[in-house]
Amino acid sequence: MNAPAALAAKYDLRVPRYTSYPTAPHFQTAVDGQIYRTWLSELDPRQPLSLYFHIPFCDSMCWFCGCYTKIVQQYQPILDYLETLHREISLIAQALPGRFTARHLHWGGGSPTMLKAEDWLRLVEALRAAFDIAEDAELAVEVDPRDTTEEYVTALAAAGVNRVSIGVQDFDATVQEAVNRLQPFTTVEQVTTWLRRHGIGRLNLDLMYGLPHQTVARVAAMAEQAVTLAPSRVALFGYAHVPWMKSHQKLIDETALPGVEERLAQYRAAADVLTGHGYRAIGLDHFALPGDPLAEAAAAGRLRRNFQGYTTDEAAVLIGFGASAIGSLPQGYIQNAAPLKAYRTAVAEGTLPTARGIALDAEDRLRRAVIDSLMCALSVDLDAVRRAHGVALDRFAPELERLKPLAADGLLTLAGARVTVTEEGRPFVRLAAAVFDAYLEEGAARHSRAV
């Protein structure tokens, strides 16, 4: 087995994060609002679904950000957007063949903390008018601690929110200044205190490695500080530097970015701290305490992955609301228009604001099953998958051959038709998944580094 630094250099490739398959760069404009409406009409009201809401506003730009967001200094654009969002909720409810029950609801951005408390509550009331919300539903919200007030936390609690993801990235002031996100540790600590005071105890922290001026020692210290806040989950994301896609990332000093060997060392340092404090490694980049539902789902083989990352959500339907939001249905994926004007215009005309998507065929479903298993369980039984999908015994012979170099380097093991990613290979799991990606060569330059 090669040394870690050599492995990092050898496999410094650009591959998708596989929050879907096929991945978003391969969505097509041929899948439009009319097709989406047909897909919605074919759903079964007896089956639960999940809802995602994109709030694309921030009051300042974090230079590392890879999300669709708009910087605003006044509240009126947010009010205008919320009016459109309410209309979209009504349009979707009308397109569905009955009243559905939601088991998972997630608000992301941007920053949902840009909403005033009263507007947040009004939005949740609109949802309850359109959908039933299961008694044991998970309502999760991403928060920016810099904009979070206790009044806002009170509104979250009143709406039934029971999980919050706090954007941290790093606690180090030098790193924060380099990415235009100044937020002292005490600010994050105060928000966790407010959340717990108001009964929201399921807390996630989002951390990053690979940022400018981060070192192995600084990332390890970041993880140690995070543990003192006792989150139930930690996401440890590698910074994706793609300035050709996100022009604001050009503001980052590239000479201060760590190299690929350093990135891998940073990941391992943070992972060692977290597992040393009792967190269990989940999939590619998540960590959870043993009693957390995510850890339990992983242990039971029920872990899932969607556009928000790893989840316990087993619903076959995820409906996305808001500009750029992505939805997942049994028939395929859809994405709303990203430009706010296009999104508003479509909804105002009474049409679904679908900009693009992709209809799944049998080959997509086959390969998605393999990739999902690798990303979630770090293992896949190719024989079981091919039997479930009715394909020939030698269907994956070419892919097994292409996996042999990864096996030779100790990143995975091959036992007949079973592929198992090793602990050493965990941060490289996207490379194993990419072997089964029939679309990859069409858009490889659009993706982030494998580690």
NORTA-V23839 format. One record per residue. N is the residue number from 0. RES is the residue in one letter. OMEGA is omega in radians with two decimals (999 if undefined). BURIAL is # if it has 9 or more other ideal C-beta (glycine too) atoms within 8 Angstrom, else .. Layout:
n:N res:RES omega:OMEGA burial:BURIAL
n:N res:RES omega:OMEGA burial:BURIAL
This chain:
n:0 res:M omega:3.14 burial:.
n:1 res:N omega:3.08 burial:.
n:2 res:A omega:-3.10 burial:.
n:3 res:P omega:-3.12 burial:#
n:4 res:A omega:3.13 burial:#
n:5 res:A omega:3.10 burial:.
n:6 res:L omega:-3.13 burial:#
n:7 res:A omega:3.14 burial:#
n:8 res:A omega:-3.11 burial:#
n:9 res:K omega:-3.05 burial:.
n:10 res:Y omega:3.09 burial:#
n:11 res:D omega:-3.07 burial:#
n:12 res:L omega:3.11 burial:.
n:13 res:R omega:-3.11 burial:#
n:14 res:V omega:-3.13 burial:#
n:15 res:P omega:3.04 burial:#
n:16 res:R omega:3.09 burial:.
n:17 res:Y omega:2.92 burial:#
n:18 res:T omega:2.99 burial:#
n:19 res:S omega:2.94 burial:#
n:20 res:Y omega:-0.10 burial:#
n:21 res:P omega:-3.09 burial:#
n:22 res:T omega:-2.99 burial:#
n:23 res:A omega:3.13 burial:.
n:24 res:P omega:-3.10 burial:#
n:25 res:H omega:3.03 burial:#
n:26 res:F omega:-3.04 burial:#
n:27 res:Q omega:-3.12 burial:.
n:28 res:T omega:3.11 burial:.
n:29 res:A omega:3.05 burial:.
n:30 res:V omega:-3.02 burial:#
n:31 res:D omega:-3.10 burial:#
n:32 res:G omega:3.13 burial:#
n:33 res:Q omega:3.08 burial:.
n:34 res:I omega:3.11 burial:#
n:35 res:Y omega:3.12 burial:#
n:36 res:R omega:3.10 burial:#
n:37 res:T omega:3.12 burial:.
n:38 res:W omega:3.13 burial:#
n:39 res:L omega:-3.09 burial:#
n:40 res:S omega:-3.11 burial:#
n:41 res:E omega:-3.10 burial:.
n:42 res:L omega:-3.11 burial:#
n:43 res:D omega:-3.12 burial:.
n:44 res:P omega:3.13 burial:#
n:45 res:R omega:-3.13 burial:.
n:46 res:Q omega:-3.14 burial:#
n:47 res:P omega:3.09 burial:#
n:48 res:L omega:3.11 burial:#
n:49 res:S omega:-3.11 burial:#
n:50 res:L omega:3.05 burial:#
n:51 res:Y omega:-3.11 burial:#
n:52 res:F omega:-3.12 burial:#
n:53 res:H omega:3.08 burial:#
n:54 res:I omega:-2.88 burial:#
n:55 res:P omega:-3.05 burial:#
n:56 res:F omega:2.99 burial:#
n:57 res:C omega:3.09 burial:#
n:58 res:D omega:3.00 burial:.
n:59 res:S omega:-3.08 burial:.
n:60 res:M omega:2.97 burial:#
n:61 res:C omega:-2.97 burial:#
n:62 res:W omega:3.12 burial:#
n:63 res:F omega:-2.93 burial:#
n:64 res:C omega:3.07 burial:#
n:65 res:G omega:-3.07 burial:.
n:66 res:C omega:3.02 burial:.
n:67 res:Y omega:-3.09 burial:.
n:68 res:T omega:3.10 burial:#
n:69 res:K omega:3.13 burial:#
n:70 res:I omega:3.14 burial:#
n:71 res:V omega:3.09 burial:#
n:72 res:Q omega:3.11 burial:.
n:73 res:Q omega:-3.04 burial:.
n:74 res:Y omega:-3.06 burial:.
n:75 res:Q omega:3.10 burial:.
n:76 res:P omega:3.12 burial:#
n:77 res:I omega:3.09 burial:#
n:78 res:L omega:3.12 burial:#
n:79 res:D omega:3.14 burial:#
n:80 res:Y omega:-3.14 burial:#
n:81 res:L omega:3.09 burial:#
n:82 res:E omega:3.11 burial:.
n:83 res:T omega:3.13 burial:#
n:84 res:L omega:3.08 burial:#
n:85 res:H omega:3.13 burial:#
n:86 res:R omega:3.13 burial:#
n:87 res:E omega:3.09 burial:#
n:88 res:I omega:3.12 burial:#
n:89 res:S omega:3.13 burial:#
n:90 res:L omega:3.14 burial:#
n:91 res:I omega:-3.14 burial:#
n:92 res:A omega:3.12 burial:#
n:93 res:Q omega:-3.11 burial:.
n:94 res:A omega:-3.12 burial:#
n:95 res:L omega:-3.10 burial:#
n:96 res:P omega:-3.12 burial:.
n:97 res:G omega:-3.12 burial:.
n:98 res:R omega:-3.05 burial:.
n:99 res:F omega:3.09 burial:#
n:100 res:T omega:3.12 burial:#
n:101 res:A omega:3.14 burial:#
n:102 res:R omega:3.10 burial:#
n:103 res:H omega:3.07 burial:#
n:104 res:L omega:-3.07 burial:#
n:105 res:H omega:3.08 burial:#
n:106 res:W omega:3.14 burial:#
n:107 res:G omega:-3.09 burial:#
n:108 res:G omega:0.28 burial:#
n:109 res:G omega:3.13 burial:#
n:110 res:S omega:3.05 burial:#
n:111 res:P omega:3.12 burial:#
n:112 res:T omega:3.03 burial:#
n:113 res:M omega:-3.14 burial:#
n:114 res:L omega:2.99 burial:#
n:115 res:K omega:-3.05 burial:.
n:116 res:A omega:-3.09 burial:#
n:117 res:E omega:3.12 burial:.
n:118 res:D omega:3.04 burial:#
n:119 res:W omega:-3.13 burial:#
n:120 res:L omega:3.12 burial:#
n:121 res:R omega:3.11 burial:#
n:122 res:L omega:3.14 burial:#
n:123 res:V omega:3.08 burial:#
n:124 res:E omega:3.11 burial:.
n:125 res:A omega:3.11 burial:#
n:126 res:L omega:-3.12 burial:#
n:127 res:R omega:3.07 burial:.
n:128 res:A omega:-3.07 burial:.
n:129 res:A omega:-3.08 burial:#
n:130 res:F omega:2.91 burial:#
n:131 res:D omega:3.09 burial:.
n:132 res:I omega:-3.09 burial:#
n:133 res:A omega:-3.12 burial:#
n:134 res:E omega:-3.12 burial:.
n:135 res:D omega:-3.11 burial:.
n:136 res:A omega:3.01 burial:#
n:137 res:E omega:3.07 burial:#
n:138 res:L omega:-3.02 burial:#
n:139 res:A omega:-3.10 burial:#
n:140 res:V omega:3.00 burial:#
n:141 res:E omega:-3.14 burial:#
n:142 res:V omega:2.99 burial:#
n:143 res:D omega:-3.06 burial:#
n:144 res:P omega:-3.13 burial:#
n:145 res:R omega:-3.10 burial:.
n:146 res:D omega:-3.03 burial:#
n:147 res:T omega:3.08 burial:#
n:148 res:T omega:3.11 burial:.
n:149 res:E omega:3.07 burial:.
n:150 res:E omega:3.12 burial:.
n:151 res:Y omega:3.11 burial:#
n:152 res:V omega:3.09 burial:#
n:153 res:T omega:3.11 burial:#
n:154 res:A omega:3.09 burial:#
n:155 res:L omega:-3.13 burial:#
n:156 res:A omega:-3.14 burial:#
n:157 res:A omega:-3.13 burial:.
n:158 res:A omega:3.12 burial:#
n:159 res:G omega:3.11 burial:#
n:160 res:V omega:-3.12 burial:#
n:161 res:N omega:3.01 burial:.
n:162 res:R omega:-3.14 burial:#
n:163 res:V omega:3.03 burial:#
n:164 res:S omega:-3.08 burial:#
n:165 res:I omega:3.11 burial:#
n:166 res:G omega:-3.13 burial:#
n:167 res:V omega:-3.06 burial:#
n:168 res:Q omega:3.08 burial:#
n:169 res:D omega:3.11 burial:#
n:170 res:F omega:-3.04 burial:#
n:171 res:D omega:-3.06 burial:#
n:172 res:A omega:3.14 burial:.
n:173 res:T omega:3.11 burial:.
n:174 res:V omega:-3.13 burial:#
n:175 res:Q omega:-3.14 burial:#
n:176 res:E omega:-3.10 burial:.
n:177 res:A omega:3.14 burial:#
n:178 res:V omega:3.08 burial:#
n:179 res:N omega:3.08 burial:#
n:180 res:R omega:-3.14 burial:#
n:181 res:L omega:-3.13 burial:.
n:182 res:Q omega:-3.11 burial:#
n:183 res:P omega:3.09 burial:.
n:184 res:F omega:-3.10 burial:.
n:185 res:T omega:3.09 burial:.
n:186 res:T omega:3.12 burial:#
n:187 res:V omega:-3.14 burial:#
n:188 res:E omega:3.14 burial:#
n:189 res:Q omega:3.14 burial:#
n:190 res:V omega:3.11 burial:#
n:191 res:T omega:3.10 burial:#
n:192 res:T omega:3.12 burial:.
n:193 res:W omega:-3.11 burial:#
n:194 res:L omega:-3.13 burial:#
n:195 res:R omega:3.12 burial:#
n:196 res:R omega:-3.10 burial:.
n:197 res:H omega:2.97 burial:#
n:198 res:G omega:3.10 burial:.
n:199 res:I omega:-3.02 burial:#
n:200 res:G omega:3.13 burial:.
n:201 res:R omega:-3.02 burial:#
n:202 res:L omega:3.03 burial:#
n:203 res:N omega:2.99 burial:#
n:204 res:L omega:3.08 burial:#
n:205 res:D omega:3.13 burial:#
n:206 res:L omega:3.12 burial:#
n:207 res:M omega:2.94 burial:#
n:208 res:Y omega:-3.12 burial:#
n:209 res:G omega:3.12 burial:#
n:210 res:L omega:3.13 burial:#
n:211 res:P omega:3.11 burial:#
n:212 res:H omega:3.02 burial:#
n:213 res:Q omega:3.04 burial:#
n:214 res:T omega:3.10 burial:#
n:215 res:V omega:-3.12 burial:#
n:216 res:A omega:-3.14 burial:.
n:217 res:R omega:3.14 burial:#
n:218 res:V omega:3.07 burial:#
n:219 res:A omega:3.11 burial:#
n:220 res:A omega:3.08 burial:#
n:221 res:M omega:-3.14 burial:#
n:222 res:A omega:3.10 burial:#
n:223 res:E omega:3.10 burial:#
n:224 res:Q omega:3.14 burial:#
n:225 res:A omega:-3.12 burial:#
n:226 res:V omega:-3.13 burial:#
n:227 res:T omega:3.12 burial:.
n:228 res:L omega:3.07 burial:#
n:229 res:A omega:3.05 burial:.
n:230 res:P omega:3.07 burial:#
n:231 res:S omega:3.08 burial:#
n:232 res:R omega:3.02 burial:#
n:233 res:V omega:2.99 burial:#
n:234 res:A omega:-3.10 burial:#
n:235 res:L omega:-3.03 burial:#
n:236 res:F omega:2.99 burial:#
n:237 res:G omega:3.13 burial:#
n:238 res:Y omega:3.11 burial:#
n:239 res:A omega:-3.12 burial:.
n:240 res:H omega:-3.09 burial:#
n:241 res:V omega:-3.06 burial:#
n:242 res:P omega:3.08 burial:#
n:243 res:W omega:3.07 burial:.
n:244 res:M omega:-3.12 burial:.
n:245 res:K omega:-2.98 burial:.
n:246 res:S omega:-3.13 burial:.
n:247 res:H omega:3.10 burial:.
n:248 res:Q omega:3.06 burial:#
n:249 res:K omega:3.10 burial:.
n:250 res:L omega:3.12 burial:.
n:251 res:I omega:3.11 burial:#
n:252 res:D omega:-3.08 burial:.
n:253 res:E omega:3.13 burial:.
n:254 res:T omega:3.13 burial:.
n:255 res:A omega:-3.14 burial:.
n:256 res:L omega:3.11 burial:#
n:257 res:P omega:3.07 burial:.
n:258 res:G omega:-3.04 burial:.
n:259 res:V omega:3.11 burial:#
n:260 res:E omega:3.12 burial:#
n:261 res:E omega:3.12 burial:#
n:262 res:R omega:-3.14 burial:#
n:263 res:L omega:3.12 burial:#
n:264 res:A omega:3.09 burial:#
n:265 res:Q omega:3.12 burial:#
n:266 res:Y omega:-3.09 burial:#
n:267 res:R omega:3.13 burial:#
n:268 res:A omega:3.12 burial:#
n:269 res:A omega:3.13 burial:#
n:270 res:A omega:3.13 burial:#
n:271 res:D omega:3.11 burial:#
n:272 res:V omega:-3.07 burial:#
n:273 res:L omega:3.13 burial:#
n:274 res:T omega:3.08 burial:#
n:275 res:G omega:3.09 burial:.
n:276 res:H omega:3.01 burial:.
n:277 res:G omega:3.10 burial:.
n:278 res:Y omega:3.11 burial:#
n:279 res:R omega:3.10 burial:#
n:280 res:A omega:-3.10 burial:#
n:281 res:I omega:3.09 burial:#
n:282 res:G omega:-3.06 burial:#
n:283 res:L omega:-2.87 burial:#
n:284 res:D omega:3.12 burial:.
n:285 res:H omega:3.09 burial:#
n:286 res:F omega:-3.09 burial:#
n:287 res:A omega:3.04 burial:#
n:288 res:L omega:-3.05 burial:#
n:289 res:P omega:-3.11 burial:.
n:290 res:G omega:-3.13 burial:.
n:291 res:D omega:-3.14 burial:#
n:292 res:P omega:3.14 burial:.
n:293 res:L omega:3.10 burial:#
n:294 res:A omega:3.13 burial:#
n:295 res:E omega:3.11 burial:#
n:296 res:A omega:3.13 burial:#
n:297 res:A omega:-3.13 burial:#
n:298 res:A omega:-3.09 burial:.
n:299 res:A omega:-3.13 burial:.
n:300 res:G omega:-3.10 burial:.
n:301 res:R omega:-3.12 burial:.
n:302 res:L omega:3.12 burial:#
n:303 res:R omega:3.13 burial:#
n:304 res:R omega:3.06 burial:#
n:305 res:N omega:-3.02 burial:#
n:306 res:F omega:3.06 burial:#
n:307 res:Q omega:-3.13 burial:#
n:308 res:G omega:3.13 burial:#
n:309 res:Y omega:-3.03 burial:#
n:310 res:T omega:3.00 burial:#
n:311 res:T omega:-3.06 burial:#
n:312 res:D omega:-3.14 burial:#
n:313 res:E omega:-3.12 burial:.
n:314 res:A omega:3.13 burial:#
n:315 res:A omega:-3.08 burial:.
n:316 res:V omega:3.01 burial:#
n:317 res:L omega:3.13 burial:#
n:318 res:I omega:3.13 burial:#
n:319 res:G omega:3.11 burial:#
n:320 res:F omega:3.07 burial:#
n:321 res:G omega:-3.13 burial:#
n:322 res:A omega:3.10 burial:#
n:323 res:S omega:-3.09 burial:#
n:324 res:A omega:3.14 burial:#
n:325 res:I omega:3.08 burial:#
n:326 res:G omega:3.12 burial:#
n:327 res:S omega:3.14 burial:#
n:328 res:L omega:3.11 burial:#
n:329 res:P omega:-3.09 burial:.
n:330 res:Q omega:-3.11 burial:.
n:331 res:G omega:-3.11 burial:#
n:332 res:Y omega:3.02 burial:#
n:333 res:I omega:3.06 burial:#
n:334 res:Q omega:3.09 burial:#
n:335 res:N omega:3.05 burial:#
n:336 res:A omega:3.14 burial:#
n:337 res:A omega:3.11 burial:#
n:338 res:P omega:-3.08 burial:.
n:339 res:L omega:-3.12 burial:#
n:340 res:K omega:3.14 burial:.
n:341 res:A omega:3.12 burial:#
n:342 res:Y omega:-3.13 burial:#
n:343 res:R omega:-3.09 burial:#
n:344 res:T omega:-3.12 burial:.
n:345 res:A omega:-3.11 burial:#
n:346 res:V omega:3.13 burial:#
n:347 res:A omega:3.12 burial:.
n:348 res:E omega:3.12 burial:.
n:349 res:G omega:3.12 burial:.
n:350 res:T omega:3.08 burial:.
n:351 res:L omega:-3.00 burial:#
n:352 res:P omega:-3.11 burial:#
n:353 res:T omega:3.12 burial:#
n:354 res:A omega:-3.09 burial:#
n:355 res:R omega:3.13 burial:#
n:356 res:G omega:3.09 burial:#
n:357 res:I omega:3.06 burial:#
n:358 res:A omega:-3.09 burial:.
n:359 res:L omega:2.99 burial:#
n:360 res:D omega:-3.06 burial:.
n:361 res:A omega:3.14 burial:.
n:362 res:E omega:3.09 burial:.
n:363 res:D omega:-3.10 burial:#
n:364 res:R omega:3.11 burial:#
n:365 res:L omega:-3.09 burial:#
n:366 res:R omega:3.08 burial:#
n:367 res:R omega:3.13 burial:#
n:368 res:A omega:3.13 burial:#
n:369 res:V omega:-3.09 burial:#
n:370 res:I omega:3.12 burial:#
n:371 res:D omega:-3.13 burial:#
n:372 res:S omega:3.11 burial:#
n:373 res:L omega:-3.08 burial:#
n:374 res:M omega:-3.06 burial:#
n:375 res:C omega:-3.06 burial:#
n:376 res:A omega:-3.05 burial:#
n:377 res:L omega:-3.11 burial:#
n:378 res:S omega:3.05 burial:#
n:379 res:V omega:3.02 burial:#
n:380 res:D omega:-3.06 burial:#
n:381 res:L omega:3.11 burial:#
n:382 res:D omega:3.12 burial:#
n:383 res:A omega:3.14 burial:.
n:384 res:V omega:-3.09 burial:#
n:385 res:R omega:3.09 burial:#
n:386 res:R omega:3.14 burial:.
n:387 res:A omega:-3.10 burial:.
n:388 res:H omega:3.03 burial:#
n:389 res:G omega:3.11 burial:.
n:390 res:V omega:-3.00 burial:.
n:391 res:A omega:-3.08 burial:.
n:392 res:L omega:-3.09 burial:.
n:393 res:D omega:-3.03 burial:.
n:394 res:R omega:-3.05 burial:#
n:395 res:F omega:-3.14 burial:#
n:396 res:A omega:3.12 burial:.
n:397 res:P omega:-3.13 burial:.
n:398 res:E omega:3.11 burial:#
n:399 res:L omega:3.10 burial:#
n:400 res:E omega:-3.12 burial:.
n:401 res:R omega:3.11 burial:.
n:402 res:L omega:-3.03 burial:#
n:403 res:K omega:3.08 burial:#
n:404 res:P omega:3.09 burial:.
n:405 res:L omega:3.10 burial:#
n:406 res:A omega:3.14 burial:#
n:407 res:A omega:3.12 burial:.
n:408 res:D omega:3.06 burial:#
n:409 res:G omega:-3.11 burial:#
n:410 res:L omega:3.08 burial:#
n:411 res:L omega:3.06 burial:#
n:412 res:T omega:3.11 burial:.
n:413 res:L omega:3.10 burial:#
n:414 res:A omega:-3.04 burial:.
n:415 res:G omega:3.14 burial:.
n:416 res:A omega:3.13 burial:#
n:417 res:R omega:3.09 burial:#
n:418 res:V omega:-3.13 burial:#
n:419 res:T omega:3.10 burial:#
n:420 res:V omega:3.13 burial:#
n:421 res:T omega:3.09 burial:#
n:422 res:E omega:3.07 burial:.
n:423 res:E omega:-3.08 burial:.
n:424 res:G omega:-3.08 burial:#
n:425 res:R omega:-3.12 burial:#
n:426 res:P omega:3.14 burial:#
n:427 res:F omega:-3.01 burial:#
n:428 res:V omega:3.12 burial:#
n:429 res:R omega:3.11 burial:#
n:430 res:L omega:3.09 burial:#
n:431 res:A omega:3.12 burial:#
n:432 res:A omega:-3.08 burial:#
n:433 res:A omega:3.10 burial:#
n:434 res:V omega:-3.09 burial:#
n:435 res:F omega:-3.09 burial:#
n:436 res:D omega:-3.11 burial:#
n:437 res:A omega:-3.07 burial:.
n:438 res:Y omega:-2.84 burial:#
n:439 res:L omega:-3.06 burial:#
n:440 res:E omega:-3.10 burial:.
n:441 res:E omega:-3.06 burial:.
n:442 res:G omega:-3.03 burial:#
n:443 res:A omega:-3.08 burial:#
n:444 res:A omega:-3.08 burial:.
n:445 res:R omega:-2.96 burial:.
n:446 res:H omega:-3.12 burial:#
n:447 res:S omega:3.12 burial:#
n:448 res:R omega:-3.09 burial:#
n:449 res:A omega:3.14 burial:#
n:450 res:V omega:999 burial:#
